Every structure is written in C-alpha cells, then in structure tokens.
Amino acid sequence: MKKFLTVVITILSILAFSISIVDDAGRLVTFDKVPKRIVSAAPSSTKFLLKLGLDEKIVGVTDWDVFNAEKIGNMVPLNIEKILSLNPDVVITFGGFQLPEVEKLEKFGIKAFVINPVTLNDIARDIMLLGNIFKKTELAKKVKDEILSKMKDYGTKTAKIPLSKRPKVFFTITIPNEETKDLWTAGTGSYINELITIAGGVNICAPYTGNNGWFSVNWEFLTINDPDVIIVSGYGNPEKIKENIKSNKLFSSLKAVKNDRILIVNGNDISSISPDIIKYLDIFYNFFYGGNK
C-alpha cells in the first residue's frame, strides 16, 4: 500500500507540473513536464544552464562550446537532423541571431525556448525564467539575488566618487594593428557599458549606441578622447597583446598606454553574457582603483 501511494504521489506530481512562460522573443512557451534532455544552441545558454546545476541534463551543444556533450554543429544554421537524433525535451537558443532557427525547430516538433539578455538585469530575469522551467527556483533566486546585490553594492560605493576622479575608459574587441581602421566598442545599451559605469569608470563611448550598444569608432575618436584606461577583449597571451598595443604607433601617444593602464580580458569569457559576467565588476573596479576606494 505504501509503495502504491508513493507511485500515485509521484505520478500526480508529474501531472501537476505545467507552466507557461513568455521567453525573450515574446513567445508563450508551455511545459507540461520538467525537461530532462536539453540541447544548448549557444555557449552562453550553456553557462546559464550550468549555473543552475543542469550539467547532467545537457545532451547536446554546438561545436563552439567547451562543455563535454554531443556536438550538434554550428549555431547557425542549426543541424535539425542531429538535434532530432538527441530527442531533446527543449532546445535553449540564445540571442536574436538564432530567432530564424526557432521556426525551423518548431516545424519539426522540437520545443524551443529563447533567452536574449542584453543588460545585467536581463541576466537576473533569465536565470529565474530557466529556474522556473527546470524546477530550480531556489538556486535561481540565489543567483539572481547575488547578481542584483553585487550591482547594488558597487553602484552605492562608486556613486560617491566624483566624476572628476573617475577614470575615462575605452573598451574594444578589436586587436589593433597598423592596418586597423575601426575599433569595435560598446556604448549605451550594452552590458559592457553597465559594468564600466557601475564599477566606477566613465565609458568614453557612453554617449553613443548601436545594435545592442555595439558600434565602431575610428582612431581620431580615440585620440581626441584620450582615455585613462583601455580594456581589450583579446584571445591568446595577454602580455603579447599588451606589447603589440604598446608598440603600435597609433596607440603610443595615448595616456593609458604611456601609464601602462591596459587591461587585457579573455575574449571568449567577456563576450558571452551570462551570470558569470558579474565578476567583471570586481575585476574592473580593482583595476580602476586598485581596491583602494
């Protein structure tokens, strides 16, 4: 009798789970059960899932992902045939660039859920959305609270620093060389701008914006604004990247280069907006102020 009741309770628990959530594409997605098999269609999606301890449920990732699971190929176009072979309960896609893939997935009866965080607050929201889907609400709330708490703590601390005492900062994902004409950077609307601002810096590109806050500037812009700090999102040996910047004649006249105020950050890491990105508040603040403020 006891065993029978346990089985009944388990079945009722499964049947009782039904949730409808609006994803970041504005789609109402209904889950009649907690997904057990997940395909992550982007490395950033994987980082969200890992933060919720869903490692064992991830059955497929793209070739661009370092997570150890079956590879499904590129992020765009998605290999629908390969995804079907993994029999996923849901495919988590990331960003607007994968939206056309969602329609393809649904055409073959594959459930898709879109996350597309652009700001730090979006990260906190999306971790909660996923937490609700996978019945990880307690852990999701903990992660969300940690993100919002760190933002608040740093925002409160740096708000006391006068603008005149804050370093002028330039961030770029372009590794400069003699042939470089434009430097890709981040302005208003980007999470990079938020990180710099909350950490107590003044982003010299904050008055401007582009697609999700990203756009390019020329050398003249950089020379005119002459930043105190340059942050470069790079790949490879940080010291070698820094030496290349110092030896570049277009950079050599800048205040940040003369004072050796160049911060090289991991390109794969910082270009992927996820809950882990919040650590850059610590990294930026400590570089700006040496932990002395």
N, C-alpha and C positions, 0 to 999 in steps of 0.2 A: 504493500500500500504506500509506504514511504517513497519507494522508488518511483511508483506511478505518479505520485504528487509532484515529485521533482521534475519528471518528464513534462507533465502538464504545465508547471510553472515556467519551465524553460521555453516551451512552445508558445505560451501566452506572452512571454517577454519578447520573443522574436516577432510575433504578430503585432504586438503593441507598438513596435518601433515604426514610425512613419513620420518623415519630416520633409517639408518643402522649404527650400531656401533660394533666395534670389542671388545669383552669382554676380561677378563683376562685369559681366556682359549684359546684365539686366534680364537674364533668363531665369524663369522659375523652374528649379530642378527638384524633383521629388525622389526621395529614397525610401523604399519600403522595407529595407533591411540595412544593417550596418555593413558597408562594403568590406569584403575580406581580401579581394585581389585588386591591386591598384597598379595602373600604368602611369608613370610620371612623364609627361611630354616635354619637360624642360628641367634643367638642373636647379633652377630657382624653386620650382614646385617641389622637387625632392627635398630641398633644405627645409621647407615648411613641414613636410611630412615627417622628416627625421626629428624635427624639434618636438613633434607630438609622439615620438616613440613608435612610429609605424613601420620601422625597418622591415619586419618580417612579412608585412602585407604588400610590399612593393615587389611586383613580379616583372616589371619591365621599365627600362629607362632609355633615353636616347644615347647615341654614340658620343655625345658631348658631355655625358655625365660620368663622374668618377665613382658613383655608387655601384657596388657589385651586384648587378642583376642582369637579366636577359636584355640584350641590346635590341632596340627596335629601329635603329637608323637615325635619320635626320629629324630635326624639329619641324622642318617644313620642306617638302610635304611629308606628312606622316605616312608611314607604311601601314596602311589599314589591314592588309593581309596578315602581317606579322602581329599586329595588335590583336586581331581576332583569334590568332592561334594561342594567345596567352589567356583567353577567356576572362578578361577583367570585369569587375563589377563597376568600375568607373575609371575614366581617364582624366587626370588633372592637367589641364592646359594652362599656359601662362602667357599673359600679355596680349595686346591687340593683334600682333602679327600672326598669332595662331587662330584667330577667330574663323577664317575660312575653313580651317581643318575641322572645326566643331560640327559644321553641317555635314561634312563627309562621314564623320564618326556616327552621327545620329542616323544617317541614311542606312547604315549597316546595323542599326540597333544597339550601338555602343553608347552608354551613358557618358556624358562629358560634363565636367564642372570647370568653369573658368575663374582663375584668380588673376587680377591685374593690378597689383598695388603700385602706386606711383609715389605716395608720401609715406612718412613714418607712421602716421595714424592709420593709413591703409593696411600696413603690415599687422597692426594690432587687431584691426577688424577682420582681416582674412584668416588669421590664426584662430579666431573664435568661430568663424564660419566652418572651417575644417574640423575644429574641435567638436562642433555640434553634429556634423555628419558622421564622424568616426567614434562618437561617444567618448570623447576625450576632453570634456568640458572643463574639468578641474585643472588639468595640466594646461589647457589652452588659456584659461583665465590667469593662471600663474605667469605664463609667458607674456600675455597681454599687459598684465599689471607691472611686470618688470620693465617692459618697454616704455610704458607711459610714465612710470615712476622715474626712470633714468632721464627721460626727456624733461620732466618737470624739475628734477633736482639740478640738472645742468642749466636749464633755462633760468631758474631762480638765481643760481650762482653767477652766471655770466651777465644777467640783466643789470647787475651792479657795476659792471665795467664800462666806463665812458667810451663812446665811440672813438675818441681820440687816442685811447690806449689799446684799442683792439687792432690786431694785425690785419692788413689788407691781404686777401688770399686769392690765388688763382689756381683753379683745378683743371687738369686736362687729361684726356685719354689718348692724346696724340704724342708719340715719342718724337720729339723734334730732331730734324737733321737739316742739312744745307738745302735740300730740295722741298722742305715742308713750306707750304704757302698758308694753310689754315690750320688752326688748332681747335679741336672739338672740346667744348667745355659745357658747364652746367650752370643754369641761371634759375630764376624764379619758376617754381613748378616742379623742380627736381628734388629728389631726396638728398642729393649731394649738397645743394644749397641749404637745406634744412640742417644737415649735420654740421656744416661750417658755421652757420649762424648760431645754432644752439650751443655749440662748443666755444663760442665767443669770438669767432672771426668775422671779418667783413668780406663777403664774396664780391670781388670787383665786377662780377658778371650778374649780380642780383638784379640790376635794373632791366635786364633783358630776359627773353624766354624763347622757347622753340617747342618742338614736339616733345611733350613730357619734360620740358625745361631744357632740352639739349639743343645746341646750335654751334656754329663755328665762328671764330674771330680771327682777324689777321694779326700779323706781327706788330703793326703800328698801334693797334689797340693795347696790346700788352706793354709796349714801350711807354705809351702815354700814361697808363695807369700804374706802372712800376710797382708790382706787389711786394709785400714784405715776406710772403711765404708762397712757395709754389708746391702744389701737390700733384704728383704724376702717377696715374694709374698705369703701371707697367707690367711687363712679362719678362721673366729672366732674372739675372743677377742685379739686385738693386744698386749696388755700388758701381757696377759698369754703366747702368743707365744714368746714374748721377754724374759720373765722369764725362759721359757723352754730352750731357746738358751743359756742364761747366766749360767744355771745350768748344761748344757751339758759339760762334761769334755773335749771333743774334741774341743769345741769352746772356752772354758775358757781362753786358752793361747793366743788367737788372740788379736791383737792390737785393733781392732774395738770393741770387747766385753769388754776389760779392760777399754776403754774410753767411753763406752756406746754410740757408734756410730752405732746403729742398727735402721734401718728404716723398719717398717712393712707397707706394702701397701696391699690394697684389691685385693685378688687373682682373683676374678671374673672380676674386673674392668681392671686391668693392663694386664691380659691375653687375652683381647679382643681388637684387633687392630681396631680402629675406629677414627673418627675425635676428639673424646673426649680425646684420649690418649695424645694429645699435652700438656694437663695441667700438665703432669709429668715433663716437662721442668721446670716449676715453682717449683714444689714440690722437685725435685732433687737438683736444684740449691740452693734453700733456705736451704735444709738440709746440703749440702756440705759446704756452705759459710755463712749461717745464714743471707743471704741477705746483706752481708757487702761488697761484691766485686763490 
